[in-house]
Amino acid sequence: MSTLPPGSCWVVTDGAAGNRRQALALAEALTPSIREIVVDLRAPWSWFAPRAFPAARLALGRDNESFLPPWPRLAIGCGRQAAWATRHIRLWSEGACLAVQILDPRIDPTHWDMVIAPRHDDLRGDNVLNPLGSLHPIDDVWLTDGREAFAQFAELPSPRLGVLIGGVRHGGPFDMTAFDAFLRAVRARHDRDGGTVLVAASRRTPAGALAGIREAFAGVPGIVWTDSTDGANPYPGILGWADRLVVTPDSVNMLSEACATGRPVHTFVSTPLPGKLARFHAELRSAGLLHDLDAHTPDRQTPLRETAAIAAEVRRHLGLT
C-alpha cells in the first residue's frame, strides 16, 4: 500500500465550475493535501485533447512551470483539457504519479490509472468506475453548514420549493421556449402548494433569461437570485432548507446534488433530451430519485451520495492509504 504524503494530490481542471466541483470533491475525500491547477492549452493541442502529439510542453505556454517535478503521488483531472494534462503527468513522471480522470476522456481509458465516468457515458473497462451521477461534496455536514450560512431561510413559510436553474449546454443552443414552459410549470406547482420559492440561477444561465426568471416569480414569497447583484449565492442554503427541489433538465451536476439532499427532486421536460442526458434522467427515475413536476411524492427519499464510495474504490484499486 502506498501512503499519500503531504502535498501529494494535484487537482487539474479547465476552471469550469462543474469540473472543479467534481475533481475537488474526490480529492478532498482522499487527502487534505491538495494543489489546484487550472490548465488552458494552446492551439492546436487544445483542438485534439486529450490525444498526445509531439512537443507536448509547448501546449502549456506559461502554464509549463505548473507541471514540473517534484511530482505528486496522485493527479485528479476533470474535463477534456485536464485529461490531456493528467495523461501527460503520468507519462512525464514515468508512472510515479497516479492519474485519475473524471468524465469520459473519449479515448482508451488505459491511458490513465483510473477513469470515473457516469453510467450514462456508457464507458466500461477494468479501470473504470461508473457512478450514477456526478461527484460532489454534499453530505449531512455540508447541508448543516448551508442552513447555518442562510439561517434566515428558516423564517420563510413552508413548503419551501427550491428552484435550481441551469442554462446553456456545450454543443447546443438555449431553448427559450422550453425554458419559459419550465418557469410556468414551476409557478403552477407553487400556486398549487403555496409556501415559498427559493430560486437560484447559475453561471450557465443566459443573461437574456434573467428578466424572465424575476418576472415568473414576481410577488411570490421567497428569494430570487440571478447574479451577484442579488447578494451572496444562496445555493447552499437552498439545498439545506428546501422541502422539495425542482431542477432544469439540462444540468447533471445540479440534478445529482439536489438528489443528495434526501428531499424529493422534480424536473420538467417539454422537448426531447439529448441521448446521454436522456439516459441519465432515465437512470434517476428508475432509482426513484427524479419525478415529474406535478408528481405527488413522500417528503424524503434516499440521498444520492456516491463520492465516499468512489473514493474508497480509488484507494483500493490504486493501493492508496
Secondary structure, DSSP 8 states (H G I E B T S, - for coil): -B---TT-EEEEE-S-HHHHHHHHHHHHHH-S-EEEEE----TTHHHHTTS--SSGGGGGGGGGGGG-SS--SEEEEESHHHHHHHHHHHHHTTTSSEEEEES--SS-GGGSSEEE--GGG----TTEE--SS-----SHHHHHHHHHHTGGGGGS-SSEEEEE-----TTS---HHHHHHHHHHHHHHHHHH-SEEEEE--TTS-HHHHHHHHHHTTT-SEEEE-SGGGSS--HHHHHHH-SEEEE-TT-HHHHHHHHTTSS-EEE---S---HHHHHHHHHHHHTT--EETT----S-------HHHHHHHHHHHHTB-
